[in-house]
């Protein structure tokens, strides 16, 4: 009887190990891609709730901090050498650009990172603080990011035709998606995570009862994601502004969503609401290009002014 019990225990342990191994998924990205690929491959398990990320996996992850206290309040993602994509509700209440600092380059909230100040905040002009429609914002950094540092990368953005967007959802319902952030790991805990968390969830159809119940007002610019109906996996406070990611057929990570809002965290039948990034392709491109163009103009103007100033000073010194 004892021998039979021992064999049962062994078989039970083997079953648990096999289930755990089979529940893992490794994502190897294309290292030749100019975006959407970090130094380390992403390994995710189908566990309840989130799990700590592996170092140098999500190189575009950004932590937004209050400059006065250094405390994390929202997430973001690197979309160019000088721009961070985040949620409008994260930046709408800031007193000025001096109120915020951007940290990148580490999965650890208080680890060694690059720290950048912000020179300009672009909030979508049609953002609604009531419905969270158009919940998207772009930060222009005061200095360029250093991409020579391993673990600092650009995320890919959608490139979807307006015809496709008008006729179907992007990403399609039931697509595996990855949400990352330093937000609460326990609802109402008032404590953000010290290590970047990752969680696998699925896109939820906009016309489903789940998505309708949480109250999205515009399925073209908003999307739902979670594990329905059971819940258990979700983003939470502190994850706002962070990226919702899809692994594409080109083997790169593409940001399809921005963590926006929801009803509680990881509750049954209640998916999270995300800004649908594909709907804002034109606005993102126009904003980034406009910011770069203005910087170019200012640089072109500043050089003659500096030279004129030098000439005036030289003339003044010769006359006296």
Residue pairs with C-beta under 8 A, 6 or more apart in sequence:
20 45
23 45
23 46
23 47
24 43
24 44
24 45
24 46
25 43
25 44
25 45
25 46
25 200
26 41
26 42
26 43
27 41
27 42
27 43
27 44
27 247
27 253
28 41
28 251
29 36
29 37
29 38
29 41
29 42
29 247
29 251
29 252
29 253
30 36
30 37
30 250
30 251
30 252
31 37
33 156
33 250
33 251
33 252
34 154
35 153
35 154
35 155
35 156
35 157
35 252
36 153
36 154
36 155
36 156
36 248
36 252
36 253
36 254
37 153
37 251
37 252
37 253
38 56
38 57
38 58
38 59
38 60
38 151
38 153
38 253
39 56
39 57
39 59
39 150
39 151
39 153
40 54
40 55
40 56
40 57
41 57
42 53
42 54
42 57
42 58
42 178
42 198
42 253
43 54
43 57
44 51
44 178
44 198
44 200
45 51
46 200
48 232
48 233
49 185
49 199
49 232
49 233
49 266
50 185
50 197
50 198
50 199
50 233
51 197
51 198
51 199
52 107
52 195
52 196
52 197
52 198
53 107
53 180
53 195
53 196
53 197
53 198
54 107
55 106
55 107
55 151
56 107
56 150
56 151
57 107
57 198
58 107
58 180
58 196
58 198
58 245
58 253
59 78
59 105
59 151
59 152
59 153
60 77
60 78
60 79
60 104
60 153
60 154
60 155
60 243
60 255
61 75
61 76
61 77
61 104
61 107
61 180
61 181
61 196
61 242
61 243
62 75
62 76
62 77
62 78
62 84
62 86
62 102
62 103
62 104
63 72
63 75
63 76
63 102
63 103
63 104
63 109
63 113
63 182
64 72
64 73
64 74
64 75
64 76
64 84
64 86
64 90
64 100
64 101
64 102
64 103
64 139
64 241
65 71
65 72
65 73
65 100
65 101
65 102
65 103
66 73
66 99
66 100
66 101
67 98
67 99
67 100
67 101
67 117
68 99
70 101
72 109
72 182
72 192
72 238
73 90
73 238
74 86
74 87
74 90
74 91
74 238
74 240
74 241
74 242
75 86
75 180
75 181
75 182
75 183
75 238
75 239
75 240
75 241
75 242
75 243
75 259
76 84
76 85
76 86
76 90
76 102
76 139
76 241
76 242
77 84
77 85
77 86
77 155
77 242
77 243
77 255
78 84
78 85
78 104
78 145
78 152
78 153
78 154
78 155
79 85
79 138
79 154
79 155
79 157
79 255
79 284
79 288
80 154
80 288
81 144
81 145
81 147
81 154
82 140
82 141
82 143
82 144
82 145
82 291
82 292
83 138
83 139
83 140
83 141
83 288
83 291
84 102
84 138
84 139
84 141
85 136
85 137
85 138
85 243
85 255
85 258
85 277
85 284
86 136
86 137
86 138
86 139
86 241
86 242
86 258
87 135
87 136
87 137
87 240
87 241
87 258
87 259
87 260
87 275
88 123
88 124
88 127
88 134
88 135
88 136
88 137
89 127
89 129
89 132
89 135
89 240
89 260
89 261
90 137
90 240
90 241
91 100
91 121
91 123
91 137
91 139
92 123
92 127
92 129
92 137
94 100
94 121
97 117
97 118
97 119
97 120
97 121
98 117
100 117
100 118
100 121
100 139
101 115
101 116
101 117
101 118
102 115
102 116
102 117
102 118
102 139
102 141
103 113
103 114
103 115
104 113
104 114
104 116
104 145
104 152
105 112
105 113
105 114
105 149
105 151
105 152
106 112
106 113
106 151
107 195
107 196
108 194
108 195
108 196
109 182
109 192
109 193
109 194
109 195
109 196
110 194
114 145
114 146
114 149
114 152
116 141
116 142
116 143
116 145
117 141
117 142
117 143
118 139
118 140
118 141
118 142
119 140
119 141
119 142
120 139
120 140
120 291
121 137
121 138
121 139
121 140
122 137
122 138
122 139
122 140
122 287
122 291
123 137
124 134
124 135
124 136
124 137
124 280
124 283
126 133
126 134
127 133
127 134
127 135
127 136
127 137
128 134
131 217
131 218
132 222
132 260
132 261
132 273
133 217
133 218
133 221
133 222
134 221
134 275
134 280
135 222
135 258
135 260
135 261
135 275
136 258
136 275
136 277
136 280
136 283
136 284
137 241
138 284
138 287
138 288
138 291
140 291
145 152
146 152
147 153
147 154
155 243
155 245
155 253
155 254
155 255
156 248
156 252
156 253
156 254
156 255
157 254
157 255
157 277
157 281
157 284
158 170
158 254
158 255
158 256
158 277
158 278
158 281
159 281
160 170
160 278
160 281
164 170
165 220
165 278
165 279
169 203
169 205
169 206
169 219
169 223
170 256
170 276
170 278
171 177
171 203
171 223
171 246
171 256
172 203
173 202
173 203
173 204
173 205
173 206
173 208
174 202
174 203
174 205
175 202
175 203
175 246
176 200
176 201
176 202
176 246
176 247
177 200
177 201
177 202
177 203
177 225
177 244
177 245
177 246
177 256
177 257
178 198
178 199
178 200
178 201
178 244
178 245
178 246
178 247
178 253
179 198
179 199
179 201
179 225
179 234
179 235
179 239
179 242
179 243
179 244
179 245
179 257
179 259
179 272
180 196
180 197
180 198
180 199
180 239
180 242
180 243
180 245
181 193
181 196
181 197
181 235
181 238
181 239
181 240
181 242
181 259
182 192
182 193
182 194
182 195
182 196
182 197
182 238
182 239
183 192
183 193
183 197
183 235
183 236
183 237
183 238
183 239
183 240
183 242
184 190
184 191
184 192
184 193
184 236
184 237
184 238
184 239
184 265
185 193
185 197
185 236
187 236
187 264
187 265
187 266
192 238
193 238
199 233
199 234
199 235
200 233
201 225
201 226
201 227
201 233
201 234
201 272
202 225
202 226
202 227
202 228
203 223
203 224
203 225
203 256
204 210
204 211
204 223
204 224
204 225
204 226
204 228
204 271
205 211
205 224
206 216
206 219
206 222
206 223
206 224
207 219
208 224
208 228
210 224
210 226
210 228
210 229
210 269
210 270
210 271
211 219
211 224
211 271
213 269
213 270
214 224
214 262
214 263
214 270
214 271
214 272
214 273
215 273
216 222
216 223
216 224
216 273
220 276
220 279
221 275
221 276
221 279
221 280
222 260
222 273
222 274
222 275
222 276
223 256
223 257
223 273
223 274
223 275
223 276
224 271
224 272
224 273
224 274
225 244
225 257
225 271
225 272
225 274
226 233
226 234
226 266
226 270
226 271
226 272
227 233
227 234
228 269
228 271
229 268
229 269
230 268
231 266
231 267
231 268
231 269
231 270
232 266
232 268
233 266
234 262
234 265
234 266
234 267
234 271
234 272
235 242
235 259
235 262
235 265
235 272
236 265
236 266
237 265
239 259
240 259
240 260
240 261
241 258
241 259
242 258
242 259
243 255
243 257
243 258
243 259
244 255
244 256
244 257
244 258
244 259
244 274
245 253
245 254
245 255
245 256
246 253
246 254
246 256
247 253
247 254
248 254
255 277
256 276
256 277
256 278
257 274
257 275
257 276
257 277
258 274
258 275
258 277
259 272
259 274
260 272
260 273
260 274
260 275
261 272
261 273
262 270
262 271
262 272
262 273
263 270
264 270
277 284
